[in-house]
């Protein structure tokens, strides 16, 4: 997990306990957990949207036959 071992996690927990105190520490861990879950959910949703676009192709294709609005050889008609 990010190259952090048990000893490092223990040091981080002790520092958090000293800085935040025993009353605020559980709430802080809860808020961090909720934030991480929401971030993962958002990434998952974005990934699923991206996958569906790649499978289905563009939803709004060109309406002018694929020329991108260019009709003449130099772009003017």
Biopython code that builds the backbone (N, CA, C, O; Angstrom):
import numpy as np
from Bio.PDB.StructureBuilder import StructureBuilder

atoms = [
    (1, "UNK", "N", (0.847, -1.184, 0.000)),
    (1, "UNK", "CA", (0.000, 0.000, 0.000)),
    (1, "UNK", "C", (0.885, 1.237, 0.000)),
    (1, "UNK", "O", (1.295, 1.702, 1.064)),
    (2, "UNK", "N", (1.178, 1.760, -1.142)),
    (2, "UNK", "CA", (1.947, 2.985, -1.311)),
    (2, "UNK", "C", (3.346, 2.884, -0.707)),
    (2, "UNK", "O", (3.974, 3.913, -0.459)),
    (3, "UNK", "N", (3.849, 1.685, -0.466)),
    (3, "UNK", "CA", (5.180, 1.532, 0.093)),
    (3, "UNK", "C", (5.272, 1.907, 1.554)),
    (3, "UNK", "O", (6.370, 2.156, 2.051)),
    (4, "UNK", "N", (4.142, 1.956, 2.266)),
    (4, "UNK", "CA", (4.134, 2.308, 3.684)),
    (4, "UNK", "C", (3.948, 1.020, 4.474)),
    (4, "UNK", "O", (2.988, 0.281, 4.255)),
    (5, "UNK", "N", (4.859, 0.759, 5.384)),
    (5, "UNK", "CA", (4.782, -0.441, 6.194)),
    (5, "UNK", "C", (4.007, -0.221, 7.474)),
    (5, "UNK", "O", (3.467, 0.858, 7.722)),
    (6, "UNK", "N", (3.963, -1.266, 8.280)),
    (6, "UNK", "CA", (3.220, -1.213, 9.539)),
    (6, "UNK", "C", (3.817, -0.197, 10.504)),
    (6, "UNK", "O", (3.086, 0.527, 11.179)),
    (7, "UNK", "N", (5.124, -0.143, 10.567)),
    (7, "UNK", "CA", (5.773, 0.798, 11.491)),
    (7, "UNK", "C", (5.456, 2.245, 11.113)),
    (7, "UNK", "O", (5.207, 3.079, 11.984)),
    (8, "UNK", "N", (5.465, 2.538, 9.816)),
    (8, "UNK", "CA", (5.154, 3.900, 9.369)),
    (8, "UNK", "C", (3.703, 4.262, 9.675)),
    (8, "UNK", "O", (3.416, 5.382, 10.098)),
    (9, "UNK", "N", (2.785, 3.309, 9.460)),
    (9, "UNK", "CA", (1.383, 3.571, 9.776)),
    (9, "UNK", "C", (1.188, 3.816, 11.268)),
    (9, "UNK", "O", (0.390, 4.667, 11.660)),
    (10, "UNK", "N", (1.906, 3.082, 12.090)),
    (10, "UNK", "CA", (1.813, 3.270, 13.530)),
    (10, "UNK", "C", (2.307, 4.655, 13.935)),
    (10, "UNK", "O", (1.699, 5.310, 14.782)),
    (11, "UNK", "N", (3.404, 5.101, 13.334)),
    (11, "UNK", "CA", (3.929, 6.439, 13.632)),
    (11, "UNK", "C", (2.926, 7.505, 13.204)),
    (11, "UNK", "O", (2.698, 8.465, 13.939)),
    (12, "UNK", "N", (2.324, 7.350, 12.027)),
    (12, "UNK", "CA", (1.329, 8.313, 11.551)),
    (12, "UNK", "C", (0.127, 8.347, 12.489)),
    (12, "UNK", "O", (-0.390, 9.422, 12.790)),
    (13, "UNK", "N", (-0.324, 7.176, 12.956)),
    (13, "UNK", "CA", (-1.460, 7.115, 13.865)),
    (13, "UNK", "C", (-1.145, 7.794, 15.196)),
    (13, "UNK", "O", (-1.994, 8.495, 15.747)),
    (14, "UNK", "N", (0.066, 7.595, 15.718)),
    (14, "UNK", "CA", (0.443, 8.220, 16.990)),
    (14, "UNK", "C", (0.516, 9.733, 16.838)),
    (14, "UNK", "O", (0.055, 10.470, 17.710)),
    (15, "UNK", "N", (1.093, 10.200, 15.734)),
    (15, "UNK", "CA", (1.169, 11.648, 15.498)),
    (15, "UNK", "C", (-0.239, 12.226, 15.361)),
    (15, "UNK", "O", (-0.526, 13.295, 15.900)),
    (16, "UNK", "N", (-1.123, 11.520, 14.638)),
    (16, "UNK", "CA", (-2.507, 11.976, 14.510)),
    (16, "UNK", "C", (-3.211, 12.029, 15.845)),
    (16, "UNK", "O", (-3.994, 12.943, 16.102)),
    (17, "UNK", "N", (-2.940, 11.050, 16.702)),
    (17, "UNK", "CA", (-3.548, 11.031, 18.032)),
    (17, "UNK", "C", (-3.068, 12.209, 18.868)),
    (17, "UNK", "O", (-3.847, 12.810, 19.608)),
    (18, "UNK", "N", (-1.790, 12.537, 18.751)),
    (18, "UNK", "CA", (-1.239, 13.666, 19.508)),
    (18, "UNK", "C", (-1.798, 14.994, 18.990)),
    (18, "UNK", "O", (-2.176, 15.865, 19.774)),
    (19, "UNK", "N", (-1.844, 15.139, 17.664)),
    (19, "UNK", "CA", (-2.269, 16.414, 17.075)),
    (19, "UNK", "C", (-3.774, 16.624, 17.231)),
    (19, "UNK", "O", (-4.205, 17.699, 17.648)),
    (20, "UNK", "N", (-4.577, 15.611, 16.900)),
    (20, "UNK", "CA", (-6.028, 15.773, 16.892)),
    (20, "UNK", "C", (-6.682, 15.436, 18.223)),
    (20, "UNK", "O", (-7.737, 15.980, 18.549)),
    (21, "UNK", "N", (-6.083, 14.567, 18.977)),
    (21, "UNK", "CA", (-6.688, 14.138, 20.230)),
    (21, "UNK", "C", (-7.585, 12.938, 20.020)),
    (21, "UNK", "O", (-7.987, 12.650, 18.893)),
    (22, "UNK", "N", (-7.901, 12.239, 21.087)),
    (22, "UNK", "CA", (-8.689, 11.014, 20.955)),
    (22, "UNK", "C", (-10.143, 11.240, 20.567)),
    (22, "UNK", "O", (-10.794, 10.312, 20.087)),
    (23, "UNK", "N", (-10.662, 12.425, 20.757)),
    (23, "UNK", "CA", (-12.066, 12.678, 20.426)),
    (23, "UNK", "C", (-12.285, 12.951, 18.948)),
    (23, "UNK", "O", (-13.307, 12.546, 18.393)),
    (24, "UNK", "N", (-11.352, 13.624, 18.303)),
    (24, "UNK", "CA", (-11.525, 14.004, 16.899)),
    (24, "UNK", "C", (-10.947, 12.985, 15.925)),
    (24, "UNK", "O", (-11.311, 12.994, 14.749)),
    (25, "UNK", "N", (-10.061, 12.111, 16.376)),
    (25, "UNK", "CA", (-9.389, 11.181, 15.475)),
    (25, "UNK", "C", (-10.354, 10.222, 14.762)),
    (25, "UNK", "O", (-10.220, 10.062, 13.549)),
    (26, "UNK", "N", (-11.304, 9.584, 15.423)),
    (26, "UNK", "CA", (-12.229, 8.693, 14.703)),
    (26, "UNK", "C", (-13.059, 9.426, 13.648)),
    (26, "UNK", "O", (-13.294, 8.891, 12.564)),
    (27, "UNK", "N", (-13.494, 10.626, 13.954)),
    (27, "UNK", "CA", (-14.250, 11.402, 12.978)),
    (27, "UNK", "C", (-13.407, 11.766, 11.767)),
    (27, "UNK", "O", (-13.902, 11.787, 10.641)),
    (28, "UNK", "N", (-12.136, 12.053, 12.000)),
    (28, "UNK", "CA", (-11.231, 12.380, 10.901)),
    (28, "UNK", "C", (-11.027, 11.168, 9.993)),
    (28, "UNK", "O", (-11.061, 11.295, 8.769)),
    (29, "UNK", "N", (-10.815, 9.990, 10.593)),
    (29, "UNK", "CA", (-10.655, 8.777, 9.786)),
    (29, "UNK", "C", (-11.929, 8.465, 9.013)),
    (29, "UNK", "O", (-11.861, 8.011, 7.871)),
    (30, "UNK", "N", (-13.077, 8.699, 9.612)),
    (30, "UNK", "CA", (-14.345, 8.481, 8.942)),
    (30, "UNK", "C", (-14.494, 9.417, 7.739)),
    (30, "UNK", "O", (-14.911, 8.987, 6.663)),
    (31, "UNK", "N", (-14.160, 10.673, 7.918)),
    (31, "UNK", "CA", (-14.250, 11.648, 6.823)),
    (31, "UNK", "C", (-13.284, 11.301, 5.696)),
    (31, "UNK", "O", (-13.626, 11.429, 4.520)),
    (32, "UNK", "N", (-12.084, 10.862, 6.051)),
    (32, "UNK", "CA", (-11.103, 10.468, 5.026)),
    (32, "UNK", "C", (-11.616, 9.253, 4.257)),
    (32, "UNK", "O", (-11.499, 9.196, 3.033)),
    (33, "UNK", "N", (-12.186, 8.281, 4.973)),
    (33, "UNK", "CA", (-12.740, 7.091, 4.317)),
    (33, "UNK", "C", (-13.873, 7.434, 3.370)),
    (33, "UNK", "O", (-13.946, 6.892, 2.268)),
    (34, "UNK", "N", (-14.762, 8.333, 3.788)),
    (34, "UNK", "CA", (-15.866, 8.750, 2.923)),
    (34, "UNK", "C", (-15.343, 9.458, 1.679)),
    (34, "UNK", "O", (-15.849, 9.250, 0.577)),
    (35, "UNK", "N", (-14.330, 10.292, 1.865)),
    (35, "UNK", "CA", (-13.743, 10.993, 0.722)),
    (35, "UNK", "C", (-13.104, 10.041, -0.275)),
    (35, "UNK", "O", (-13.246, 10.215, -1.486)),
    (36, "UNK", "N", (-12.407, 9.044, 0.229)),
    (36, "UNK", "CA", (-11.764, 8.065, -0.654)),
    (36, "UNK", "C", (-12.819, 7.247, -1.400)),
    (36, "UNK", "O", (-12.675, 6.992, -2.595)),
    (37, "UNK", "N", (-13.883, 6.835, -0.694)),
    (37, "UNK", "CA", (-14.953, 6.079, -1.356)),
    (37, "UNK", "C", (-15.614, 6.900, -2.447)),
    (37, "UNK", "O", (-15.876, 6.380, -3.531)),
    (38, "UNK", "N", (-15.890, 8.173, -2.186)),
    (38, "UNK", "CA", (-16.516, 9.036, -3.191)),
    (38, "UNK", "C", (-15.591, 9.237, -4.393)),
    (38, "UNK", "O", (-16.045, 9.251, -5.537)),
    (39, "UNK", "N", (-14.302, 9.391, -4.129)),
    (39, "UNK", "CA", (-13.331, 9.562, -5.204)),
    (39, "UNK", "C", (-13.284, 8.315, -6.083)),
    (39, "UNK", "O", (-13.268, 8.425, -7.309)),
    (40, "UNK", "N", (-13.262, 7.123, -5.465)),
    (40, "UNK", "CA", (-13.242, 5.878, -6.235)),
    (40, "UNK", "C", (-14.525, 5.716, -7.038)),
    (40, "UNK", "O", (-14.488, 5.280, -8.188)),
    (41, "UNK", "N", (-15.666, 6.067, -6.433)),
    (41, "UNK", "CA", (-16.942, 5.961, -7.133)),
    (41, "UNK", "C", (-16.953, 6.883, -8.355)),
    (41, "UNK", "O", (-17.421, 6.496, -9.426)),
    (42, "UNK", "N", (-16.441, 8.092, -8.190)),
    (42, "UNK", "CA", (-16.392, 9.038, -9.305)),
    (42, "UNK", "C", (-15.479, 8.533, -10.413)),
    (42, "UNK", "O", (-15.828, 8.613, -11.591)),
    (43, "UNK", "N", (-14.312, 8.013, -10.044)),
    (43, "UNK", "CA", (-13.403, 7.463, -11.049)),
    (43, "UNK", "C", (-14.046, 6.292, -11.778)),
    (43, "UNK", "O", (-13.888, 6.153, -12.991)),
    (44, "UNK", "N", (-14.758, 5.463, -11.057)),
    (44, "UNK", "CA", (-15.420, 4.320, -11.666)),
    (44, "UNK", "C", (-16.499, 4.784, -12.643)),
    (44, "UNK", "O", (-16.619, 4.231, -13.736)),
    (45, "UNK", "N", (-17.281, 5.788, -12.262)),
    (45, "UNK", "CA", (-18.322, 6.313, -13.141)),
    (45, "UNK", "C", (-17.724, 6.926, -14.400)),
    (45, "UNK", "O", (-18.240, 6.720, -15.499)),
    (46, "UNK", "N", (-16.648, 7.672, -14.246)),
    (46, "UNK", "CA", (-15.993, 8.284, -15.402)),
    (46, "UNK", "C", (-15.435, 7.198, -16.312)),
    (46, "UNK", "O", (-15.519, 7.309, -17.535)),
    (47, "UNK", "N", (-14.874, 6.167, -15.732)),
    (47, "UNK", "CA", (-14.333, 5.063, -16.523)),
    (47, "UNK", "C", (-15.414, 4.336, -17.287)),
    (47, "UNK", "O", (-15.209, 3.955, -18.440)),
    (48, "UNK", "N", (-16.575, 4.133, -16.658)),
    (48, "UNK", "CA", (-17.673, 3.455, -17.342)),
    (48, "UNK", "C", (-18.218, 4.323, -18.460)),
    (48, "UNK", "O", (-18.557, 3.802, -19.522)),
    (49, "UNK", "N", (-18.313, 5.636, -18.255)),
    (49, "UNK", "CA", (-18.766, 6.541, -19.308)),
    (49, "UNK", "C", (-17.799, 6.517, -20.478)),
    (49, "UNK", "O", (-18.216, 6.510, -21.636)),
    (50, "UNK", "N", (-16.517, 6.505, -20.179)),
    (50, "UNK", "CA", (-15.500, 6.491, -21.217)),
    (50, "UNK", "C", (-15.556, 5.196, -22.012)),
    (50, "UNK", "O", (-15.423, 5.213, -23.236)),
    (51, "UNK", "N", (-15.750, 4.079, -21.330)),
    (51, "UNK", "CA", (-15.831, 2.788, -22.010)),
    (51, "UNK", "C", (-17.031, 2.726, -22.939)),
    (51, "UNK", "O", (-16.919, 2.209, -24.051)),
    (52, "UNK", "N", (-18.180, 3.242, -22.507)),
    (52, "UNK", "CA", (-19.366, 3.198, -23.347)),
    (52, "UNK", "C", (-19.200, 4.072, -24.580)),
    (52, "UNK", "O", (-19.719, 3.728, -25.642)),
    (53, "UNK", "N", (-18.495, 5.188, -24.473)),
    (53, "UNK", "CA", (-18.269, 6.043, -25.639)),
    (53, "UNK", "C", (-17.346, 5.359, -26.635)),
    (53, "UNK", "O", (-17.524, 5.499, -27.845)),
    (54, "UNK", "N", (-16.368, 4.626, -26.140)),
    (54, "UNK", "CA", (-15.454, 3.932, -27.049)),
    (54, "UNK", "C", (-16.166, 2.794, -27.761)),
    (54, "UNK", "O", (-15.866, 2.529, -28.925)),
    (55, "UNK", "N", (-17.097, 2.112, -27.106)),
    (55, "UNK", "CA", (-17.816, 1.009, -27.726)),
    (55, "UNK", "C", (-18.841, 1.508, -28.727)),
    (55, "UNK", "O", (-18.969, 0.947, -29.815)),
    (56, "UNK", "N", (-19.579, 2.564, -28.368)),
    (56, "UNK", "CA", (-20.664, 3.043, -29.201)),
    (56, "UNK", "C", (-20.199, 4.019, -30.278)),
    (56, "UNK", "O", (-20.916, 4.236, -31.255)),
    (57, "UNK", "N", (-19.055, 4.593, -30.125)),
    (57, "UNK", "CA", (-18.601, 5.634, -31.027)),
    (57, "UNK", "C", (-19.143, 6.966, -30.581)),
    (57, "UNK", "O", (-19.832, 7.040, -29.563)),
    (58, "UNK", "N", (-18.852, 8.023, -31.314)),
    (58, "UNK", "CA", (-19.350, 9.341, -30.918)),
    (58, "UNK", "C", (-20.867, 9.387, -31.027)),
    (58, "UNK", "O", (-21.449, 8.843, -31.965)),
    (59, "UNK", "N", (-21.494, 10.036, -30.067)),
    (59, "UNK", "CA", (-22.955, 10.113, -30.039)),
    (59, "UNK", "C", (-23.469, 11.090, -31.078)),
    (59, "UNK", "O", (-24.492, 10.827, -31.709)),
    (60, "UNK", "N", (-22.798, 12.196, -31.271)),
    (60, "UNK", "CA", (-23.210, 13.198, -32.245)),
    (60, "UNK", "C", (-22.176, 13.239, -33.361)),
    (60, "UNK", "O", (-21.168, 13.939, -33.262)),
    (61, "UNK", "N", (-22.430, 12.497, -34.401)),
    (61, "UNK", "CA", (-21.501, 12.460, -35.519)),
    (61, "UNK", "C", (-21.660, 13.685, -36.388)),
    (61, "UNK", "O", (-22.568, 14.487, -36.167)),
    (62, "UNK", "N", (-20.793, 13.846, -37.372)),
    (62, "UNK", "CA", (-20.899, 14.998, -38.271)),
    (62, "UNK", "C", (-22.174, 14.903, -39.093)),
    (62, "UNK", "O", (-22.524, 13.832, -39.589)),
    (63, "UNK", "N", (-22.862, 16.016, -39.236)),
    (63, "UNK", "CA", (-24.128, 16.056, -39.957)),
    (63, "UNK", "C", (-23.939, 16.488, -41.408)),
    (63, "UNK", "O", (-24.907, 16.521, -42.168)),
    (64, "UNK", "N", (-22.724, 16.815, -41.800)),
    (64, "UNK", "CA", (-22.488, 17.303, -43.160)),
    (64, "UNK", "C", (-21.729, 16.280, -44.006)),
    (64, "UNK", "O", (-21.024, 16.655, -44.942)),
    (65, "UNK", "N", (-21.864, 15.017, -43.690)),
    (65, "UNK", "CA", (-21.208, 13.997, -44.483)),
    (65, "UNK", "C", (-19.764, 13.773, -44.079)),
    (65, "UNK", "O", (-19.043, 13.084, -44.801)),
    (66, "UNK", "N", (-19.319, 14.303, -42.996)),
    (66, "UNK", "CA", (-17.968, 14.057, -42.526)),
    (66, "UNK", "C", (-16.939, 15.040, -43.030)),
    (66, "UNK", "O", (-15.743, 14.812, -42.850)),
    (67, "UNK", "N", (-17.360, 16.130, -43.658)),
    (67, "UNK", "CA", (-16.390, 17.092, -44.179)),
    (67, "UNK", "C", (-16.014, 18.135, -43.146)),
    (67, "UNK", "O", (-15.083, 18.908, -43.373)),
    (68, "UNK", "N", (-16.706, 18.183, -42.017)),
    (68, "UNK", "CA", (-16.395, 19.156, -40.990)),
    (68, "UNK", "C", (-16.748, 20.571, -41.376)),
    (68, "UNK", "O", (-16.189, 21.520, -40.828)),
    (69, "UNK", "N", (-17.671, 20.732, -42.315)),
    (69, "UNK", "CA", (-18.100, 22.049, -42.731)),
    (69, "UNK", "C", (-17.284, 22.614, -43.879)),
    (69, "UNK", "O", (-17.607, 23.684, -44.395)),
    (70, "UNK", "N", (-16.241, 21.919, -44.287)),
    (70, "UNK", "CA", (-15.404, 22.377, -45.392)),
    (70, "UNK", "C", (-15.977, 21.835, -46.684)),
    (70, "UNK", "O", (-16.124, 20.622, -46.839)),
    (71, "UNK", "N", (-16.305, 22.730, -47.624)),
    (71, "UNK", "CA", (-16.902, 22.286, -48.866)),
    (71, "UNK", "C", (-15.973, 22.457, -50.045)),
    (71, "UNK", "O", (-15.995, 21.638, -50.964)),
    (72, "UNK", "N", (-15.174, 23.473, -50.050)),
    (72, "UNK", "CA", (-14.255, 23.706, -51.155)),
    (72, "UNK", "C", (-12.874, 23.197, -50.840)),
    (72, "UNK", "O", (-12.616, 22.740, -49.727)),
    (73, "UNK", "N", (-11.978, 23.271, -51.809)),
    (73, "UNK", "CA", (-10.616, 22.784, -51.618)),
    (73, "UNK", "C", (-9.875, 23.654, -50.625)),
    (73, "UNK", "O", (-9.012, 23.163, -49.896)),
    (74, "UNK", "N", (-10.204, 24.966, -50.582)),
    (74, "UNK", "CA", (-9.524, 25.866, -49.656)),
    (74, "UNK", "C", (-10.372, 26.196, -48.439)),
    (74, "UNK", "O", (-9.982, 27.050, -47.643)),
    (75, "UNK", "N", (-11.514, 25.552, -48.270)),
    (75, "UNK", "CA", (-12.344, 25.791, -47.098)),
    (75, "UNK", "C", (-13.387, 26.869, -47.305)),
    (75, "UNK", "O", (-14.130, 27.183, -46.375)),
    (76, "UNK", "N", (-13.468, 27.443, -48.483)),
    (76, "UNK", "CA", (-14.513, 28.437, -48.721)),
    (76, "UNK", "C", (-15.293, 28.020, -49.962)),
    (76, "UNK", "O", (-14.737, 27.417, -50.880)),
    (77, "UNK", "N", (-16.569, 28.340, -49.986)),
    (77, "UNK", "CA", (-17.375, 27.903, -51.117)),
    (77, "UNK", "C", (-17.965, 29.045, -51.877)),
    (77, "UNK", "O", (-18.673, 28.832, -52.861)),
]
sb = StructureBuilder()
sb.init_structure("model")
sb.init_model(0)
sb.init_chain("A")
sb.init_seg("    ")
for serial, (resi, resn, name, xyz) in enumerate(atoms, 1):
    if name == "N":
        sb.init_residue(resn, " ", resi, " ")
    sb.init_atom(name, np.array(xyz, "f"), 0.0, 1.0, " ", f" {name:<3s}", serial, name[0])
structure = sb.get_structure()
